[in-house]
Amino acid sequence: MDINVSPIIKPQRNVAVPEQPAWDDPYAYITDQSKLPKQDFYYIDEKINKSWITDRDIDLVRFIFVHRWVVLKQIERLFFPDVDRDKSVRDRINRLIKYGLLRRTQWSSYSLPEKNRPSIYELGDSGADILKYKYGIMVGQRDPRTPKATTMIYRMRYVITNELYIQLRQSFDLVHFEFHPSIKRKEEHVVPTAQFVLRNPKGKEMPFYLLCHREDEKWVKTIRFQARFFKEYFSSSEEKDTTLVVLVSSDEKALLASKIAEQEGLKSRIWFVTDKDLLDDAVDLRKGFFVFNDGEKLYYDLR
């Protein structure tokens, strides 16, 4: 969706743009990005040898390379769970930005422009050098020095998928996770957002492909094609126990996607989860996946 709101009108006076979901906002735009320090690798390697850059810092870089875009709260939960003071974590992240291991993107939106938005963190140039020279990983189009043009909606898809990843990792034994596996059938192929394999407390493995959809003009058409594809794929493949999970921002979008799946004959193999459930601390994700039965949400208990 193109942003067609005039940027020279004071945003606090613009009440015509309705409030949008936190991570599904077509009116979002970047306001600032931290500068790349452009340091030679010998400088960073010296910091590593002196333990000024720690193993945990490097683990964070490797995680960011795969998971692309995250917010500070997600970093805290994964890499600083035992640190009580938010300021300590912020100071450490700011140091990693100074070294160039991470890069910070700040953003706003024509929807509620006065609202504070959580910064998004991605790989920095020195982080890319660490991956290259220490691990032999070529970052390609993910190199921040030669970045590929990326929309805010695309970044948001990763942020909310990573939220799902973190919560599933906390609630289950996460056996496998992979971004964008390529699935082929005859002359067609789709690339889901991710593939998960969970193991519940009873030892049962639950594989599923994730389709994360954000607000753009093509999402309804895309999910119809995906539903049609997976119906044929599941009927002809050995993945008899695999489920398709659709992550959207609201119940209204989930209901629309459910109706499309039913029209395409996929109703029995598709579940849903919403941003609302993910971001609600009161919702236990082990009971957060649902289907629709006569328009009513029916939650599964995966324990």
C-alpha positions in Angstrom: 0.0 0.0 0.0 1.4 3.4 -1.0 1.4 6.1 1.6 -0.6 9.0 0.2 -0.8 11.2 3.3 0.7 14.7 2.7 3.9 14.9 4.8 3.8 18.7 5.2 0.6 18.7 7.3 1.3 18.6 11.0 0.6 15.0 11.9 -0.9 15.8 15.3 -3.7 17.7 13.5 -4.4 14.9 11.1 -7.3 12.9 12.6 -8.4 11.3 9.3 -6.1 8.4 9.5 -7.6 5.7 11.7 -5.6 3.9 14.4 -3.7 0.9 13.0 -2.5 -2.3 14.6 0.9 -2.0 16.2 2.7 -4.3 13.7 0.4 -4.1 10.7 0.5 -0.4 9.9 0.6 0.7 6.2 1.1 4.3 7.3 4.4 3.6 9.1 7.6 5.3 7.9 11.2 5.5 9.0 12.3 8.6 10.9 16.0 7.8 11.6 18.6 5.1 11.4 21.8 4.9 13.4 24.9 5.6 11.4 27.2 2.8 10.3 30.6 3.3 12.0 32.5 1.7 9.1 35.3 0.3 11.3 37.9 -2.1 9.9 37.6 -5.7 11.1 41.0 -5.6 12.9 39.5 -3.0 15.3 36.5 -5.3 16.0 38.7 -8.4 16.3 40.8 -6.6 18.9 37.6 -5.9 20.9 36.7 -9.5 20.7 40.2 -10.7 21.8 40.0 -8.3 24.8 36.4 -9.6 25.6 35.0 -6.1 25.2 32.8 -7.9 22.6 31.5 -11.0 24.4 30.3 -14.4 23.2 26.8 -13.3 24.0 27.2 -10.3 21.8 28.3 -12.5 18.9 25.4 -14.9 19.6 23.1 -11.9 19.3 24.7 -11.0 15.9 24.2 -14.5 14.6 20.6 -14.5 15.8 19.9 -11.1 14.2 21.3 -12.3 10.9 18.8 -15.1 10.7 15.8 -13.3 12.3 16.5 -10.0 10.6 14.4 -7.5 12.6 13.6 -7.5 16.3 12.7 -5.0 19.0 14.5 -4.4 22.3 12.0 -6.3 24.5 12.6 -9.4 22.3 16.4 -9.0 22.7 16.0 -8.7 26.5 13.9 -11.9 26.8 16.3 -14.0 24.6 19.7 -12.7 25.6 19.4 -10.8 28.9 16.7 -12.7 30.9 18.6 -12.4 34.2 19.4 -8.7 33.9 17.0 -6.7 36.2 17.7 -3.2 35.0 16.4 -2.1 31.6 19.1 0.6 31.6 21.9 -2.0 31.7 20.5 -3.7 28.6 20.0 -0.4 26.8 23.6 0.7 27.6 24.9 -2.6 26.2 22.8 -2.4 23.0 24.0 1.2 22.5 27.6 0.0 22.8 26.9 -2.7 20.2 25.4 0.0 17.9 28.6 2.1 18.5 30.8 -0.8 17.5 28.5 -1.5 14.5 27.4 -4.9 15.5 23.7 -3.8 15.4 21.8 -1.0 13.7 18.8 0.8 15.0 15.8 2.0 13.0 13.3 4.5 14.5 9.9 5.0 13.0 6.6 6.7 13.3 3.2 6.6 11.6 0.6 8.9 10.3 -1.7 6.7 12.5 -1.3 8.1 16.0 1.9 10.1 15.2 2.3 11.2 18.8 2.6 7.6 20.0 6.1 6.3 20.9 7.1 3.4 18.7 9.6 0.7 19.7 12.8 0.9 17.7 13.7 -2.0 15.4 17.2 -3.6 15.4 19.0 -5.2 12.6 22.5 -6.3 11.5 25.2 -3.7 11.5 28.3 -3.5 9.2 30.7 -4.8 11.9 28.2 -7.6 12.6 28.3 -8.5 9.0 32.2 -8.6 9.1 32.1 -10.9 12.2 29.9 -13.3 10.3 32.2 -13.1 7.2 35.6 -13.4 8.8 34.8 -15.6 11.9 32.2 -17.9 10.4 32.6 -17.7 6.7 29.0 -16.5 6.3 28.4 -14.1 3.4 25.5 -11.9 4.2 24.8 -10.8 0.6 21.7 -8.6 0.3 21.6 -8.4 4.1 24.8 -6.4 4.2 23.8 -3.0 5.6 26.4 -1.3 3.5 24.5 -2.3 0.3 21.0 -2.9 1.6 18.0 -4.0 -0.4 15.1 -1.6 -0.3 12.7 -2.8 2.4 9.3 -1.5 3.4 8.2 -1.0 7.0 5.4 -3.6 6.5 8.1 -6.2 5.5 10.1 -5.4 8.6 6.9 -5.8 10.7 6.3 -9.2 9.3 9.6 -10.3 10.8 9.1 -8.6 14.2 5.7 -10.3 14.8 7.0 -13.7 13.5 9.9 -13.4 15.9 7.4 -12.7 18.7 5.6 -16.0 17.8 9.0 -17.7 17.7 10.0 -16.5 21.2 6.7 -17.4 22.8 6.7 -20.9 21.2 10.2 -21.4 22.3 9.2 -20.6 25.9 6.1 -22.8 25.8 7.3 -25.8 23.9 10.4 -27.8 23.0 11.1 -26.0 19.7 12.6 -28.8 17.6 13.1 -26.9 14.3 12.6 -23.4 13.0 13.5 -22.1 9.5 12.6 -18.9 7.7 11.3 -19.1 4.2 11.5 -22.8 3.2 10.8 -23.3 -0.5 8.0 -25.8 -1.2 7.4 -27.1 -4.7 4.6 -29.0 -6.3 4.8 -29.7 -10.0 5.4 -26.3 -11.7 4.3 -24.2 -8.7 6.0 -23.3 -5.5 5.3 -21.2 -2.5 7.7 -19.7 0.2 6.0 -19.6 3.6 7.1 -17.2 6.2 8.6 -20.0 8.3 8.5 -23.6 9.2 8.1 -24.8 12.9 8.3 -28.2 14.5 7.2 -28.2 18.2 7.2 -30.9 20.7 4.5 -30.7 23.4 5.0 -31.9 27.0 3.6 -35.3 26.1 6.3 -35.8 23.5 4.1 -35.3 20.4 5.7 -33.4 17.5 3.6 -30.7 15.8 4.9 -29.5 12.5 3.4 -26.5 10.8 4.1 -23.9 8.1 3.5 -20.3 9.0 1.9 -17.7 6.7 2.3 -14.2 8.2 0.2 -11.6 6.4 0.4 -7.9 6.9 -1.8 -5.1 5.5 -1.2 -4.7 1.8 -3.4 -4.7 -1.2 -2.4 -8.2 -2.3 -2.7 -10.2 0.9 -6.2 -11.6 0.2 -5.2 -12.7 -3.4 -2.0 -14.2 -2.0 -3.6 -16.2 0.7 -6.2 -17.7 -1.7 -3.3 -18.9 -3.9 -1.5 -20.3 -0.9 -4.6 -22.1 0.4 -5.2 -23.7 -3.1 -1.5 -24.7 -3.3 -1.4 -26.3 0.2 -4.6 -28.2 -0.3 -3.0 -30.0 -3.3 0.4 -30.2 -1.6 -0.9 -31.8 1.6 -3.1 -34.3 -0.4 -0.1 -35.5 -2.4 2.8 -35.3 0.1 3.9 -37.4 3.1 3.4 -34.5 5.5 0.2 -36.0 6.8 0.4 -34.3 10.3 1.6 -30.9 9.1 -0.7 -27.9 9.7 -0.9 -24.5 8.1 -0.9 -21.6 10.6 -1.9 -18.1 9.5 -0.8 -15.1 11.6 -2.7 -11.9 11.0 -3.3 -8.9 13.1 -7.0 -9.2 13.9 -9.9 -11.6 14.3 -11.6 -9.9 11.3 -8.7 -10.8 9.1 -8.5 -14.3 10.5 -12.2 -14.8 9.8 -11.8 -13.6 6.2 -8.8 -15.9 5.7 -10.8 -18.8 7.2 -13.6 -18.3 4.7 -11.1 -18.3 1.8 -9.5 -21.5 3.1 -12.9 -23.1 3.4 -13.8 -22.1 -0.2 -10.5 -23.7 -1.3 -11.1 -26.9 0.6 -8.4 -26.4 3.3 -10.5 -25.8 6.3 -9.4 -29.0 8.1 -5.7 -28.2 7.9 -5.5 -24.6 8.8 -5.2 -22.8 12.2 -5.0 -19.1 13.1 -3.2 -16.9 15.6 -3.5 -13.1 15.9 -1.2 -10.3 17.0 -3.8 -9.5 19.6 -3.4 -12.9 21.2 0.4 -12.8 20.9 0.7 -9.4 22.5 -1.7 -10.1 25.3 0.2 -11.2 28.4 -2.9 -13.0 29.7 -3.1 -15.4 26.8 -1.2 -18.7 27.1 0.0 -19.5 23.6 -0.4 -23.2 24.3 -4.1 -22.3 24.1 -3.7 -19.5 21.6 -4.2 -21.2 18.2 -7.8 -21.3 17.0 -10.2 -22.1 14.2 -13.6 -20.8 13.4 -16.8 -22.8 13.9 -19.9 -21.1 12.6 -18.0 -17.8 12.9 -17.0 -18.4 16.5 -13.4 -18.8 17.6 -12.6 -22.3 18.9 -9.2 -22.5 20.7 -7.0 -25.6 20.8 -5.2 -26.8 23.9 -1.8 -28.0 22.7 -0.6 -29.2 26.0 
